[in-house]
Amino acid sequence: MARYSQKKQLGGQNPNAQIQREAYPDWNAPGRSPQRQMYRCPICNNPQIRSVASVYGRGVYTFVSRRGRFLKRGYTTKTSKSLLADKCAPPQKRRYAFGIFLVALAMGIEFAVMGPLQQFIPQEYAAIAAMASGWVGLYIVTRAWWWNSRTFPRLWDKWQRSYLCERCGTFTTI
């Protein structure tokens, strides 16, 4: 009976709610709610937006199958993407392999002309080919390094903060 009378004195509320309101005075302030902030699409005001990373993850499928009819010799892995997942793909880092190959080719041409092939290849043409492939290789490596160190982190951060509206298909960066 004591509990019932205590609830009746507080207006039918839980006695612990009064303690909660006193400990957190701005909990029920106007414009403030205990729920987390909901992001909305700026075009259609739809609250159902999904992150681009989750859209990409749900649209990429990997299939693994065993090869061989009677003797299972190995595995084959195939990856399939939906068109929406292809649009939501993350930015890719650039690779250095082709530029390093060209620099190594230039070094190989120089060593070959200076060594055993000296009598068969004119040195002027070999020097021009070596310099051209060396400079192009250095340019490719430098551009890849610049992209990976400066441009890629900004694009990656923007991709992680991007959302897709499920109603109108608008990409939004938050």
C-alpha positions in Angstrom: 0.0 0.0 0.0 2.9 2.3 0.6 4.1 2.0 -2.9 0.7 2.9 -4.3 0.4 5.9 -2.2 3.9 7.0 -3.1 3.1 6.8 -6.8 -0.2 8.7 -6.2 1.7 11.5 -4.5 4.1 11.9 -7.5 1.2 12.0 -9.9 1.3 8.4 -11.0 5.0 8.6 -12.1 7.8 6.3 -11.2 9.7 7.7 -8.1 13.1 7.1 -9.9 12.0 9.4 -12.8 12.1 12.4 -10.4 15.7 11.5 -9.4 16.6 11.2 -13.1 15.2 14.6 -13.9 17.1 16.2 -11.0 20.4 14.6 -12.0 20.0 15.6 -15.7 18.2 18.9 -15.7 18.4 19.5 -19.5 17.1 16.0 -20.3 13.6 17.2 -21.2 14.5 20.7 -22.3 12.6 22.0 -25.3 14.3 20.8 -28.6 16.4 18.2 -26.9 15.5 14.5 -27.0 17.4 11.5 -25.6 17.3 9.9 -29.1 20.3 10.2 -31.4 20.3 12.7 -34.2 18.6 11.5 -37.4 20.1 12.5 -40.7 17.8 13.2 -43.6 18.1 13.5 -47.4 18.5 17.2 -48.3 16.4 16.7 -51.5 13.3 14.7 -50.3 13.7 14.9 -46.5 13.7 11.1 -46.2 15.2 9.7 -42.9 16.0 6.4 -44.5 19.5 7.0 -45.8 22.2 4.3 -45.8 26.0 4.7 -45.8 27.7 4.1 -49.1 30.0 1.5 -47.5 27.1 -0.6 -46.5 25.5 -0.3 -49.9 28.8 -1.4 -51.5 29.1 -4.3 -49.0 25.7 -5.6 -49.7 26.1 -5.5 -53.5 29.4 -7.5 -53.8 29.1 -11.2 -53.9 32.0 -13.7 -54.0 31.5 -17.2 -55.3 33.9 -20.0 -54.5 33.7 -23.3 -56.4 35.9 -26.4 -56.8 37.4 -27.2 -60.1 37.5 -30.7 -61.7 34.9 -33.3 -62.2 36.3 -36.4 -60.5 39.5 -35.1 -58.9 38.9 -31.8 -57.2 42.1 -30.0 -58.1 41.6 -26.4 -57.0 39.3 -23.6 -56.2 37.9 -20.8 -58.4 36.9 -17.5 -56.9 34.6 -15.2 -58.8 33.3 -11.8 -57.7 30.1 -10.2 -58.9 28.9 -6.6 -58.3 25.5 -5.1 -58.7 25.3 -1.8 -60.6 24.6 0.2 -57.5 27.5 -1.4 -55.7 29.7 -0.4 -58.6 28.6 3.2 -58.3 29.3 3.1 -54.5 32.7 1.6 -54.9 35.5 3.0 -52.6 38.3 5.0 -54.2 41.3 2.8 -55.1 45.0 3.5 -54.4 47.2 3.8 -57.5 49.9 1.2 -58.1 53.6 1.6 -58.7 54.2 -1.6 -60.7 54.2 -0.2 -64.2 56.4 2.8 -63.3 58.9 0.6 -61.5 58.9 -1.7 -64.6 59.7 1.2 -66.9 62.6 2.4 -64.6 63.9 -1.2 -64.5 63.6 -1.4 -68.3 65.6 1.8 -68.6 68.3 0.5 -66.4 68.3 -2.8 -68.3 68.7 -1.0 -71.7 71.7 1.0 -70.3 73.4 -2.1 -68.9 72.8 -4.1 -72.1 74.2 -1.3 -74.4 77.2 -0.9 -72.2 77.8 -4.6 -72.0 77.3 -7.5 -74.4 75.0 -5.7 -77.0 77.3 -2.7 -77.5 78.3 -3.7 -81.0 74.7 -4.5 -82.2 72.7 -1.5 -81.0 73.7 2.1 -81.7 74.3 3.9 -78.4 72.4 7.1 -79.4 69.1 5.3 -79.9 69.6 3.1 -76.8 70.3 6.2 -74.7 67.2 8.0 -75.9 65.0 5.0 -75.3 66.5 4.5 -71.8 66.1 8.1 -70.9 62.5 8.2 -72.2 61.4 5.1 -70.4 63.2 6.1 -67.2 61.6 9.6 -67.1 58.2 8.2 -67.9 58.6 5.6 -65.2 59.7 8.1 -62.7 56.7 10.3 -63.6 54.3 7.4 -63.2 55.8 6.5 -59.8 55.7 10.1 -58.6 52.1 10.6 -59.7 51.1 7.4 -57.9 52.9 8.4 -54.8 51.3 11.9 -54.9 47.8 10.4 -55.4 48.2 7.8 -52.6 49.6 10.3 -50.1 47.6 13.5 -50.8 44.4 12.8 -52.9 43.4 9.3 -51.8 43.0 10.1 -48.0 40.6 13.0 -48.8 38.5 10.8 -51.2 38.5 8.0 -48.7 37.3 10.3 -45.9 34.6 11.7 -48.2 33.5 8.1 -49.2 33.2 7.1 -45.5 31.0 10.1 -44.8 28.7 9.6 -47.9 25.2 8.4 -47.7 22.6 7.2 -50.3 19.0 8.1 -50.1 16.8 5.0 -50.8 13.9 7.0 -52.1 15.4 9.5 -54.6 18.9 8.0 -55.1 20.8 11.2 -54.1 24.3 10.9 -52.7 24.9 13.1 -49.6 28.1 13.8 -47.7 27.6 14.5 -44.0 
